[in-house]
Amino acid sequence: MLKLQDNIMTKKPIIILLVAGLALSACATKRYGRMQPLSHAEKENYTCREIAIEISKVEAFQKQVTDGTKTNTKSIAGVIGDFGIGNTQEKHAARKTADARLAELNALSAGKSCAS
């Protein structure tokens, strides 16, 4: 009985470290944010200049998402926690919203006959 109790006591710190590591890695998913679709007011009131500025903002956001995929401690912790699935899904969702907003802005630009 004493041997079994000693065995459990030596493994307890290892178990605690594993549980803590898994719990912390769940919080390691990167967050990129989301781009909102164009509102009705934006579609009605944006000038060509404002559309160009918004396109630049979306392109900067896309670059930020791409640059954010570089390996760092959050990437490593995310891979340990969920094999990188959470980071991949977050990146995909951020890119999807940016691509949709960019498409809307380009269509609005063409509809208002703005110079490219």
C-alpha positions as CSV (number, residue, x, y, z in Angstrom):
1,M,0.0,0.0,0.0
2,L,2.8,2.4,0.9
3,K,4.5,1.7,-2.5
4,L,1.3,2.5,-4.4
5,Q,0.9,5.8,-2.5
6,D,4.6,6.8,-3.2
7,N,4.1,6.0,-6.9
8,I,1.0,8.3,-7.0
9,M,2.8,11.1,-5.2
10,T,5.7,11.0,-7.6
11,K,3.4,11.3,-10.6
12,K,1.2,14.0,-9.2
13,P,3.4,16.9,-10.3
14,I,3.6,15.5,-13.8
15,I,-0.2,15.2,-14.0
16,I,-0.6,18.7,-12.7
17,L,1.8,20.1,-15.3
18,L,0.1,18.3,-18.1
19,V,-3.3,19.5,-17.1
20,A,-2.0,23.1,-16.7
21,G,-0.3,23.0,-20.0
22,L,-3.4,21.8,-21.8
23,A,-5.6,24.4,-20.1
24,L,-3.2,27.2,-21.1
25,S,-2.8,26.0,-24.6
26,A,-6.5,26.3,-25.1
27,C,-6.1,30.1,-24.6
28,A,-3.3,30.3,-27.2
29,T,-5.4,30.6,-30.3
30,K,-4.5,33.8,-32.1
31,R,-7.2,36.4,-32.7
32,Y,-7.2,38.4,-35.9
33,G,-10.6,40.2,-35.7
34,R,-13.2,40.5,-38.4
35,M,-14.0,43.0,-41.2
36,Q,-17.7,44.1,-41.3
37,P,-19.7,44.1,-44.5
38,L,-20.5,47.5,-46.0
39,S,-23.5,49.1,-44.4
40,H,-26.2,50.7,-46.5
41,A,-25.0,54.1,-45.4
42,E,-21.4,53.4,-46.5
43,K,-22.7,52.2,-49.9
44,E,-24.7,55.3,-50.4
45,N,-22.3,57.9,-49.0
46,Y,-18.7,56.8,-49.7
47,T,-16.9,58.9,-52.3
48,C,-14.2,57.4,-54.5
49,R,-11.6,58.7,-52.2
50,E,-13.2,57.1,-49.2
51,I,-13.6,53.8,-51.1
52,A,-9.8,53.9,-51.9
53,I,-9.0,54.5,-48.2
54,E,-11.2,51.6,-47.1
55,I,-9.6,49.3,-49.7
56,S,-6.2,50.2,-48.3
57,K,-7.5,49.4,-44.8
58,V,-8.7,46.0,-45.9
59,E,-5.4,45.3,-47.6
60,A,-3.5,46.3,-44.5
61,F,-5.8,43.9,-42.5
62,Q,-5.0,41.1,-44.9
63,K,-1.3,41.7,-44.5
64,Q,-1.7,41.7,-40.7
65,V,-3.4,38.3,-40.9
66,T,-0.7,36.9,-43.2
67,D,2.1,38.3,-41.0
68,G,0.3,37.0,-37.9
69,T,0.6,33.4,-39.2
70,K,4.3,33.4,-38.6
71,T,5.5,31.1,-35.8
72,N,5.7,32.5,-32.3
73,T,4.9,31.2,-28.8
74,K,1.1,31.4,-29.4
75,S,1.6,29.3,-32.6
76,I,3.6,26.7,-30.7
77,A,1.1,26.6,-27.8
78,G,-1.8,26.4,-30.2
79,V,-0.2,23.4,-32.0
80,I,0.4,21.7,-28.7
81,G,-3.2,22.3,-27.6
82,D,-5.2,21.6,-30.7
83,F,-2.7,20.7,-33.4
84,G,-3.0,24.2,-34.9
85,I,-6.6,23.8,-35.9
86,G,-7.9,26.8,-33.9
87,N,-5.3,29.1,-35.4
88,T,-6.1,27.9,-38.9
89,Q,-9.8,28.3,-38.5
90,E,-9.4,31.8,-37.0
91,K,-7.1,32.8,-39.9
92,H,-9.6,31.5,-42.4
93,A,-12.5,33.3,-40.9
94,A,-10.6,36.6,-40.8
95,R,-9.5,36.3,-44.4
96,K,-13.1,35.4,-45.5
97,T,-14.5,38.6,-44.0
98,A,-11.7,40.7,-45.4
99,D,-12.2,39.1,-48.9
100,A,-15.9,39.8,-48.7
101,R,-15.5,43.4,-47.7
102,L,-12.8,43.9,-50.4
103,A,-15.2,42.5,-53.1
104,E,-18.0,44.8,-51.9
105,L,-15.6,47.8,-52.0
106,N,-14.4,46.9,-55.5
107,A,-18.0,46.5,-56.7
108,L,-18.9,49.9,-55.2
109,S,-15.9,51.5,-56.8
110,A,-16.8,50.1,-60.2
111,G,-20.5,51.1,-59.7
112,K,-19.4,54.7,-58.9
113,S,-17.0,54.7,-61.9
114,C,-14.0,55.4,-59.7
115,A,-10.6,55.3,-61.3
116,S,-8.5,52.3,-60.1
